[in-house]
Amino acid sequence: MSMPLRLSSFDRLTIDWQTYRFRSQTDEGYSFESTSPPAPTVFFGFGELRDLLKQPDVLLERDYFLVERETLRKTTKFDAVGILSNAERSEVVWRDAYVSFYFQFEARGEVNRTESSVKQCLSRIEALVNKQASAAQGGWVKKRAGTRKEYRDPPCARTLLEWVRRFEAAAASPLGLIPKTHRSGNRKARFSLEEMRLLGLCIGGYLTRDRLSKRQIADNCKTLFEEENKKRAEEGLTPLTVPSKRKVEREISKLGPYATYAQRHGVEAANRKFMLFEDGIDASYPMERVEIDEWCVDLITILAQRGALDGLNRDQLAALPTGRRWLYLAIDCATRCVVGMRLAVQPSSEDAIALLSDVTRDKTDLAIAAGCKSAWAHYGGLKTVATDLGIAFVDDSFRTAIFDVHGSPETPTGGLPQLRARVERIFGTFGTNLLPGLAGRTFSNPKEKGDYPSREMASIADDALIQMLILYVVDVYHNRPHRGLQGETPNNCWKRLAMEKGVVPDVPERVRRRAFGKLLRRRVTGRGVRVFGIDYTCAALRRFHLHSHEQDVDLRIDLNDLSWIVVMVGDEWFSARALQKCFEGISYDVWEAAARQLRQRYRAEAAIHEETVARALDKIGEVNSAEQSRFGAVLQAVTPAGLQRGEEDLYLGLSILPDDPEGFDLPPEEDLFGHQIPQPKADGGGEFTAPETGGGAGAANDAQPSTWRFDDE
């Protein structure tokens, strides 16, 4: 039985460009009302809606009809942070960090919404933001004294409060923090940025231990402006407007009395005993809050897969490299269910983003492959995602991916693990209940380890480790009474809360691919874009090819399903389908194996019929399913370098004949040369060679369908 999603009357559903507004929910499903008159209603069952959201032309936009979101759409032309340039995207992530830490201080009562109060805490907020930036810039390189790092100048108190108001006015959307440079322009008389900067410096002098009076600050302000104007006059610049004493005094009067006194007379450092949350931040329904962390597994493993160990003797096994893997794990706070787990060679933002993708999908296929008896259907959309200051989590691409699925990243104050208590505790559970029975354990400290030879005892391979972790989580941990749930099991808690309150709505598949898919850049031709030897096309790409002076577009592809991709044309993402139908539901791993087999078999040929490819994919798919049942391919993470090598070595120079190119109304291939792969005759005897197109009158009708090649441009 499919669990209900948590929908509201502000949500908008789009199906084939027809929009609907959520109306009500029954015991069987959801009722939506069309936004076009005469506003007919449609009904979708729980499972039916989830299946719809997997289609490329279906979108569910949470809180679309909120007044704040409507206002936001009028003031900005962007609907996702990922559309912005790298510089603008980085700016939004940086502003969001300031706003996020401000809310943490406000929740603890350490700051209020006055400029003086914000100024009092601004240096502490800046330190936390810079700590996050330092972690992002440091990467995975060992820290070294003297390393240069870049930090942005902090906003002034007024600017930070403006960001907070914009964030709230946008219904807590990071889109409200996008720099409004596209709407810039001084339309009324006001102080310039330089004048405001100098005025801010002057007012800042009031908040010091010197305890100058307002009149003294006003006199100093006048002197500073006059000196600055003398310099500007020598440089031939226009003079700055000198603020009046009354203006300076009014600005100072806006400062909060308590915070101003504390700044002028001294403030004690924050004390941990005022911490608001002692047992982590609470959540009331599934996927409301997800905590993510990385853990260097306390186990020495053989850095290879089980299949590679077959037939090796003891000495050969001892010579294999050993080490510790990293585990990325996500846990749902309301139910304590593990909603994602991924083993990594080393910490990376790519693996962290891949974990986010797993969090938002049904992982029962992984549970079945690992041999679990229970399903792993704990998933939904993202709302709040809490992490620490790990390198992967402060990366702009990771936080942008959360933004683009309408989630909110949260980085609690460093050194306070109790704010992520759930995910911290489950690692302890692994160390207490699972790892003690495994060979190669490293233990938590040298005293506990004693003389245990961890590296010499290593005998577990990578795929065996992740299989045991999944088996433990899905079949054991999820079905055991949990003390934090008052004795209820995580599985039962998920079912109960999902039925009572609903789950955060699933991420539409088009949005998932836009946020989590592999980012590539390809040249557009008359046949669309070519990725891994597969041509993808849509109406937007054809218009782009005809009317745009540019030649390349960005695209994102889901390596688990190569049947369609999303491409950015202008400032908008469009779905583009594969010209060949045989790639429906085919993963990159299956296609790579099939392409390698076809490459070896038809090395001398330049074109392959789609039917031949389909047969190869079916055979490889059967073998892959058998391998998956043994859980033999867990750490085969595809890196950008690996993808590039695969395209250069495997897909270059081959072509495929699609069965139905007419359905896409595509132009003929301009550079189709080479022989066709021989096809068997209908009667089963001999072979024939497909005729080559000629220049006769009937050539257009008799020619084989135009082909596409494996080579990417």
N, C-alpha and C positions, 0 to 999 in steps of 0.2 A: 504493500500500500504506500503510495506516494504521500509524503508529508506536506501540509499546506505551507505556503509562503506567507510572510508577513507583509501584507500590502496595505496601502492607505488610499484615501480618496484623492490624494494629490498625485498619484502615480499615473503615468501615461504609457499605453501599450501601442506600438506601431507594427502593423502587419501589412507588408506590400504597400507602404505609403498611406494606408488608412489608419487613422489614429483613434484610440479609445481611452476613456477614463474609467478607472476602477470604481465600481459602484457598490458591490456588496459581496459577501462570502457566505456560502452555505456549507452543509456537511459534505457535499460532493464536489464543490469547485467554486469558481469565481464568476461574477457577472460584471461585464464591462459595457459601458455606454459609448456609442460613437460620438465623436465631437462634431460630426457634420449633420446638419438637419436632414431628415426628421429625427435624428438621434436614436436609431434602433439599438437594441441591446444584444450582446452575444454572450454565450456561456462556454466556459472551458473547465474541464475537470482538473484536479490537482496534477495528475500525471501528464495530461494533455498540454497544459501550459508550460510545464518544464520541458517537454519535447519541442514545443514551439520555440522556446528561447534558444534552442540549439541551431535554429535555422539562420542563414546569413542575412535574411531580410526582415528579421523580427527584433525589435528593441523594446526593453522595459526600462523606462527612465523614472527613477525614484524621485519623488517630490517635485516633479516637473511643473505642476500647477500651483505650487506655493507662490504667493505674491512676491516674496523675496527673489525667487528664481526668475519670475517673469521680468522683474525690474532689472535683474542682472543680465538677462538676454538682450535687453534694450540698450545696455551701456557697454557691452562687450561683444565682439564678433566671434569669440572663441567658445567652444563647448567642451573642451578638454585641455588639460595642461600639456599633454603629450604633443599637441599641435604646435606649440610655441617653439621658437628657436632655442638652441642650447643655452644661450645667455639669459633669455627671458625665463626659461624653465628653471634654471638655477636660481634666478632672482625670486621666483615664487616659492621654491623650496626653502630658501633662506628666510623669507618673510614668514612663512608658515612656522618655522622653528621659533622665531621670536614670539609669535602669537601663541603657540602651544605652551611655551615656557611661561608666558605671562599668565595664562589661565591656570597653570599649576600653582603659581605664587598666589593668585587671587583666591583659589580654592582653599588655600591654607590661611587666608586672611592676612597675608604679608604685604599686600598691595591693594589699593583701591583706584578708582578711575579718576584720579586727579594727576596732573602733570608732576606735581611735587612728589607724590607717592611713587609714581613710575620712575622718576629720576633717582629716587632712593634705591630702587631695586634694579635699575637699568644695568649697572655694572655687573651685578650677579647674573642677570639674564644674559648679558653679553658673554660672560665667561662660559656659560653653559652652551651657548650657540657656537662659540669659538672652539670649545672642546669637541663638539660634534663635527665642525668643519675640519679640525685637526685630524680626527679619526678618518674622515673621508679622504683627506689629502695624503695621509700617511700610507694608505694602502696596506699591503701585506709585507712591506719592507720593514726589517728590524729598525727600531728607533735608533737614531744616531744624533749625538749632540751637534748643534750648529746647523741642522737641516732647516732650510728656508721654507716657510709656509706663508700663504697669503690669507689675510682676513679682511672682511669688509668693515668699513666704519659703521658703528651702530646707529640706528635711528634715534632721533631725539624723542623725548617723552611724548610730545604731541603727535609725532609721526606714528609711534607705536600704538597710541590710543586710536588714531585714525585707522590703522590696519585692523585693530580689534573690532572697531565699529563696522568697517567694510566686511570683515569676515562674518560677523553676526548678521549684517544686513543681507548677505548672500546665503543665509540659512546654513552657516557653517561650511560653505563651499570654498575650496582654495581658489576658485575662479575669481572670487572677490578680491584676491590679492594680486591679480595680474596688473603690472604697471600700466597706467592709462596713458602711455605715451602716444597711442594712436588717437587720443582725444585731447591732446595737450593744446594749450593756447590760453593766453591771458585775456579774459573777456571783461574784467573789471579792475578798477584801481586797487592795488594791494602792494604789500612789500615784496621786493624781489627775493630770490633765494639767498643771495649774498647778504641782503639786509636782514633777513630772518636769521641767517647763520650768525651774524655778528650780534644781533639782539639776543639770540639764545646763549651765546658766550657770556654776554653781560649778565643776563638773568642767572646763569649758572654760578656767577660769583656770589650771589645771595645765599646759595646753598652750600656754604663752606663754614669751617670752624672760625673764620675771621669775624663772622657775624656783622657784616656791614649793614647799614640801614638802607631802606629803600631809596632815600634821597641820595645817599652816597653811590648806590648802584646806578641811579639815573645820571648823576654827574659823570661817573666813569664811562657810562654808555655814550654820552655826548662827546666826551674827549676821544674815545676810541673811534667813533664815526668821523670826527673832524680830522684825525690823523690819517684815517683811511682815505678820506676825500682828497687830502693833500697829495698822497701818493698817486691816486687816480688822475688828479689834475696834471701831474708831471708826465704821466703816461698817455695823456690825451683821452682819458675815459670820462664818461659822464659821472657826476657825483651821486652818491647814495643819499636817499632821504633819511634825515636824522629823526628818529622817533622822539616825541615829546616826553617830558618827565612824567606826565600823566599816563601816557601809553605804557611806559616802563612800569610804573606803579600798578597799573591795572593788570599787566601780565603777571607781576609778582603776586598780586592779590588772588589770582586764580589758583595759586598753589595751596594744597591742603594744609591746615594749621598744624595738625599733629605730625605729618610727615616732614613738613618744613622745619619744625622744631627739632625733630629727631636728626635731620640732616645737619643742622647748625650746631647741635649739642652732642651728637654721637649716637650710634645705633649698634646694639649688640648683634653678633653673628647669629644666623638661624640655628635653632636648636632642634635636634631630632625628636625631642619629646613632644613637639607640636605637630608631628607628622599626622596627617588626617587619616591615612589608611594604614592599618597595621597588618592586614591580611590580604592585601591586593584590592584592586578596585572591583566593585561588584558588577555583575551582569545578570539580567533577568530572563533572557530568551536566547535561543541558539544563534550563534554568529554575531551577536551584538558586540562582543569584544573577543578578539583573538590575540593571544600572546605568542610571540615567536622568539626563539633563541637558537644559538648554535652551541654545540658541545663537542669537545675533542673526546671521543669515546675512550673510556678507560679499558682499552683492550688492544693488545698487539695482534694484528692480523697479517695474513699473507696477502701482499698487494697484487692479487691475481684472482681470476675466477676459477670455480671448481673444475670446469672442463679442461683448463690448461694444466691441471695438476695430475690428470690421469696418466698412469704409466711411469711416473717419476719415482725413483727410489729415495731412501731416506737422505742420502747425501745430497741429491739433487734438490729435494725439498728444502733442506737446510740452507742451500745457496740462494734461494729465492729472496727477493727483497721483502722486508717486513716494515710495519709502521702503524700509525694510528690514523683512523679516518675521522672526519668531522660529520656530525649529524645535525641537520636542520630540522627543527620540529615546531609545529604549530598546535596549540591547544585552545579549545573553546572554553571560556571562563565559566559560562553559565552551567554547562553540563559536564565539564572536565573531560570531554571526548577529544582524543587526538584527531585533528582534522587534516593533518599533513605531516609527512616525514620523508626526508631525502638524505641519502648518504653522499658525501662530497669528498673529493680528494683533498681539497683545501678550501678555506672560506672564499666565496666569490659572490658578487651581486647576481651573476647569471643563475647560480643555484638557488639563491634566495628568491629571485623572481619566479623560477620554476616551481619552488615550493608554494608561492602564492597561487600559481595556476592549479596546482594539485588541491589546494585548500578549497577552490571554487568548483571542483568537479567530483563526481562519484568515483571512488577509488576501489569499488568492489572487484574490478578486474585485477588489481594488484593483490587483493586479499585471496582471490581464487588462485592466482599464480603462485602465491606463497603457501597454499594448502590450508587456508583458514576455513573453518566451518561457519563463521559468522560473516555477515556483510560489512562493508566499510562505506556505508552510504551517509556519512556525516559530512555535509558540505552546504554551501550557500553563498550568498554575496558577502562582500566585506563592508563592515561599518567602521569599527575602531580596531586598528592593528598596533599593538604595543610591542616595542622592541627596546633593546639597550643601544649602546653606542658602538655596536659592532661595525666593522668596516663596511660589510655588505648592506647593513640596514640604514646607514647614513648616506649611502650613494644616491645621487639624484635620480638615476634610472629606477631604483627600487621604490623610492617614494613617489615618483611620477606614475609608476604602474598602479600604486594604490589609489592615487588621485583619479586616474582614468577609469577605474571601476567604481568611482563614487565612494571610496573608503577614506578614512582619516588616519594618517600615521600618528603615533604618539610615542615620544621618547621621554620617559620619565627622567627626573633628575638623576644624574650619575651617582653611583655608590649607594643606591637604595633598591636592592633587589626585591624587597618586600612588595614593591609596586608591580612586580611581575612574578608573584609568588607561585602561581599555578605551574608555569612552565619550568621554573627553577626546581620545584619539588619533584616533577616527574623524572627529571634526570637523576635525582637522588633515588627514586623508586627503581630505575634501571640498575643503578649501582648496587642497590640492596637486594633486589629480588631476582634479577636476570643474570648479571655478569658474574656473581660468585661461582656459578657452575660451569663457566666457560674457561678453556685453557688460554693462557696468554694475558690474563688480567694484570693491569698495572697497579691497582690499588690507589688509594687517595693520598697516601703519604709514605715516606721511606720506612717509618717505624712499623706501619701496618703491613708493608710488603715483605719486610725481612729479607731473607735470601732467596725468595721465590724467583726463578729464572724466567721472567715474563717473555723475553724475546726468544729464548730457546724453546719455550713451550708453545709458541704461536703455531696454530694448525688450522685456523679458521680463515676461509677466503672471503672476499668482499661480498659476493652474492649470498653466501651462507649467513653472513652477519646481518644484512638487511632483511633476509627472509626470517631469521629468528626474531628480529625486532618487530616486524609486522605481525608475526604469529603471536608474540607476547601481547602486543597492543590490542589487536583485533579480537583474539579469542580469550585472552586472560584478563588484561587490564580493564577493557570495556565491560566485562561481565562480572567483575568482582565488586562487592559493596565498597563504597568510597566514603571515608570518614568525613570528608568535606561536603558530602551530599547527604549527611545524616543516615548513612547506611544504604542509600539507593545506589544502584549501579549506574555508571555513565550512560550505558545504552538505554536503560529504562528512563533515565532523566531526560535524555534527548527526545525520546518518543513522547513523553508526557508534556514537556514544554513546547515541543513542536506542534502538538495537537491543541494545546491551550492558548499559546501566544503566537505561533507561527515562526518560520525561519526567515532571516533576511533574504529577500528575493534573489534568485540565481542571477548570475551575470550573463547577459545575452552573449551568444557565441561570437557575434561580430565584435562586441566590446572586449571579450576575452582575448581574441586574436590581436586586436589593436593594442591591448595593454601588455600581454604576456608573450606574444609571438616573436619569433626571431626577426630582427630588423635587418633588412637588406635594401640595396639600391640597385635598380636595373634600368636599362634603356628601353624605351617604348618604340615598338615597330608597328607595322600595319596589323600584326597578329597579336598585339598586346605586349606582355612582358614574359620573359622566359626564366624559369627558376628550376634548377636541377633537371634541365631538359624538358620541362613541362611548360606549355604555353597557357597563359591565363589572359582572359579578355573580358571586357565589359563595355557598355556604351560610353562611360566616362573616359576610358582609355582611348577609345577610337576618336572621340572628340578632341582629346588632348593631342593625339598624333597629328590630327588634321590642322588644328588651330593654334597650338602652342609653339613658341620658339624654343622652349626647353626640350630636352630629350630624355632626361632621367626622372624617375619617381621613386619615392620611398615606399616600401611594402613590408608587411609582416605576415609570416607564415607559421602555421601550427604544424610542427614536425610529426604530430600524431595523426594528422588528416591532411593529405595533400590535394584534396578535391577542390578547395577554393582558398583564396587569400583575401586580404584587404590591402588596398593601395590608396595612397594619398594623392589626390589630384586637386591642386590648389590648396585650399584650407579644409578639405573635407575628405573623409575616408569612404571608399566604395568597395563593395565585395566584387571579386572577379573569379569566375569559375574556370576550371581546367577545360581545355578544349577536348580532352579525351575523357570519356565516362569511366574508363577502367580504373581511375585513381580514387573512386569513391571509397572513403574509409581506409585508404592505404597510408601507412606510416612511412616516414623517411627511411627507417631501418629496413623495412620490407622492400621498398623501392630500390634502395642502394644494393641489396643483395640480388634482386631480380635484374637490375641493370648490369651488374657485374657478370652475372651468368649470361645475359644476352650479349654482352660485349665480347665474351670469350667465344660464344657459339657463332655469332655473326660478325666476326672481326672485320671481314672484307666487305661487308655491306654498309650502305649509307642510309638506308631507310628501313624501318620496321613497321609492319602492320599492327594496328592496335589490338587485333585479336591475338596475335602472337604475344604481345606484351601482357594482355589480360591472363593468358594461360600461364605465363611465367609467374605473374604476381600471385595467382591462385596456389601454385605449387610452393612458392616461397612462403606464402601465408600459412600453409599447412605445417611446414617445417618450423616456422617461427612460433606457431601456437604450441607445438610440442616442446620447443625450447622454453617458452614462457611458463609452461606447466612445471618445468624444473627450475624456474626462476634463474635462468642462466645469463641474463643481460641487464644488470642493474646499473652499473656505473659507466655504461657506454654513453656518457654525456657528449653531445655533439657541440664542439667548440666552433667559433667563427673560422679559425684557421683550418679545422677539419672539414668544414663545409666547402671552403675555397679549394682545398686540395681535392676533395671529391669531385667538384665540378670540373677542375682542370684535368684530372686523370681519368674520370669515368664517363662524363656526359658529353665531352667535346667530340663533335664530328658525326653524331648519329642523328637520324630523323625517324619520326613515327608517322604513319598514315592514320589519321583519325577516321572513325567510322562515319561520323555525321558532321562534317565541317560546315555544311550549309546552314545549320541551325544558328551559327554565329555570324553569318553574313560577312565573312572575312575576305580580304583580297588574296589573290594567288601569291604563293611564295615566290619571291623574286630570284632566289639563288638556290633552287632545288636541283641538285645534280646527283649523280651516282645511281647505282643499281637498286632495284626493289628486292626485298627478300622474297624468295620463291614461296608461293602459297600452294598447298595441296589442292588437286582438282576435286571437284564435287563428287566424282565417282570413286575417289580414293586412289586412283592410279596416277603415277608419274607426277610431274610438277610443271607449272607453266610460269612464265615471266610476265608480270603485268606490263602492258604496253606503255611506251613512253609517249608523252604528249608531243604532237607535231604541229605543223602550221596549216593543216588542211581545214576545209570548211567545217568538218564535223569534229575537229579536235576538241573544241570546248565541251562537247557533249560526251565524247568517248574517253576523255582523259581521266586518270585516277584522281581522287581528291588530293588537294594540295597538302603538303607535309610540313612538319616542323622538326627542328633539330634539337639535339641535347646540349649544344653549346650555348652558354650564356654570354651576352655581350656586356 
